[in-house]
Amino acid sequence: MSSTQTPQRGTGRGIGIRTAAGSDERAHGQLHVYDGDGKGKSQAALGVVLRTIGLGICEQKRTRVLLLRFLKGPGRAYDEDSAIEALQQGFPHLIDQVRTGRGEFFTAEEATKFDRQEAQRGWDIAKGAIASNLYSVVVLDELNPVLDLGLLDTEEVCRTLAAKPPGMEVICTGRGAPRQLVQLADLHSEMRAHRRQGSLDDEDQPQGLDGIEIYTGEGKGKSTSALGKGLQAIGRGISQDKSHRVLILQWLKGGSGYTEDAAIAALRESYPHLVDHLRSGRDAIVWRGQQQPIDYVEAERAWEIARAAISSGLYKTVILDEINPTVDLELLPVEPIVQTLLRKPAETEVILTGRCKNRPAYFDLASVHSEMVCHKHYAERGVDLKRGVDY
């Protein structure tokens, strides 16, 4: 694999990522839409935020992020609250957050004047932020259901987003993205939920199935969702005055230049005792049928560390990034992974990422399985990828 990447689709033999080495980093910002009923939409947005902040710190670039969260008012706790708290504690001068709406779920028929006012308040802030050009990334979290509920004028929102500053990335998340927004988007990734397919009944599941999450599929958002998940663990520890350690293990990503490194380095700068990171593999694509001895050695080396880390209970979250294609390429056997997951401590979360052609047996153990389905990607139109956002 190379440090510059575009999605690879339909080749059948290559697993993971196609290189785009030599292309210039694009200067034009894109409009991203993450929707669907699967988990990972807000997490993916947070992963992009973390990468952007990390790149800004490591390369001394001007980066500032706005997180504008619709339908997430007081009275409820949300998964990403702790992650945002960790970001704001670590990088208070680089990230702003605004929350609007009420905490209860409601349908379009149940929407009140207050709901419409809160949606408009959030959108007025968003319009001002976009017009100001002060932010490199603007996340409009849960904008999609706000539009689906009819709380804002979709045409007016799309006109504003179409006229955003050239260099700004805008990320819209949530279920029910309207067709007009999807048509305008440069990237559209659907998070599709999958139910467990094992022979185990709900009443007869082995201990330890909770806390296993899988992010797979051809679409964008797998590794970024995992980064967001690790950030959540750190934030939960901070809010509970505990040390929630995170281990990030990456397969098929040898070499250097990945902006996960910048994101992880930024985390370790603020929380040095909470984040450990190991990368394994060659700095090249591993093709099916062309595996080299070093590929097996590197895959096994990382797995032995992962197995010991999971079993130890020392880590709150263990991220096994790109382990799915590693197994699909038969660089690792499935059964030891299954047995390790079955025996993991109940308090340890394990996140497994990456696309794969064949479904490994451990998929049936996951409490969360979200498939990222790529409906549209600007790379397919020849648009260069951007460090800190795409890789």
Stockholm file with secondary structure:
# STOCKHOLM 1.0

chainA/1-391         MSSTQTPQRGTGRGIGIRTAAGSDERAHGQLHVYDGDGKGKSQAALGVVLRTIGLGICEQKRTRVLLLRFLKGPGRAYDEDSAIEALQQGFPHLIDQVRTGRGEFFTAEEATKFDRQEAQRGWDIAKGAIASNLYSVVVLDELNPVLDLGLLDTEEVCRTLAAKPPGMEVICTGRGAPRQLVQLADLHSEMRAHRRQGSLDDEDQPQGLDGIEIYTGEGKGKSTSALGKGLQAIGRGISQDKSHRVLILQWLKGGSGYTEDAAIAALRESYPHLVDHLRSGRDAIVWRGQQQPIDYVEAERAWEIARAAISSGLYKTVILDEINPTVDLELLPVEPIVQTLLRKPAETEVILTGRCKNRPAYFDLASVHSEMVCHKHYAERGVDLKRGVDY
#=GR chainA/1-391 SS CCSSEEECCSCSSBCSEEECTTCCCCCSCCEEEEESSSSCHHHHHHHHHHHHHHHHHHHTCCCCEEEEETTCCTTSCCTTHHHHHHHHHHCTTTEEEEECSCSSCCCTTTCCHHHHHHHHHHHHHHHHHHHHTCCSEEEEETHHHHHHTTSSCHHHHHHHHHTSCTTCEEEEESSCCCHHHHHHCSEEEEEEECCCCSSCCGGGCCTTCTTEEEEESSSSCHHHHHHHHHHHHHHHHHHTTCCCCEEEEESSCCSSCCHHHHHHHHHHHHSTTTEEEEECSCSSCCBTTCCCHHHHHHHHHHHHHHHHHHHHTCCSEEEEETHHHHHHTTSSCSHHHHHHHHTSCTTCEEEEECCCSSCCGGGGGCSEEEEEEEEECGGGGTCCCCTTTTC
#=GC SS_cons         CCSSEEECCSCSSBCSEEECTTCCCCCSCCEEEEESSSSCHHHHHHHHHHHHHHHHHHHTCCCCEEEEETTCCTTSCCTTHHHHHHHHHHCTTTEEEEECSCSSCCCTTTCCHHHHHHHHHHHHHHHHHHHHTCCSEEEEETHHHHHHTTSSCHHHHHHHHHTSCTTCEEEEESSCCCHHHHHHCSEEEEEEECCCCSSCCGGGCCTTCTTEEEEESSSSCHHHHHHHHHHHHHHHHHHTTCCCCEEEEESSCCSSCCHHHHHHHHHHHHSTTTEEEEECSCSSCCBTTCCCHHHHHHHHHHHHHHHHHHHHTCCSEEEEETHHHHHHTTSSCSHHHHHHHHTSCTTCEEEEECCCSSCCGGGGGCSEEEEEEEEECGGGGTCCCCTTTTC
//
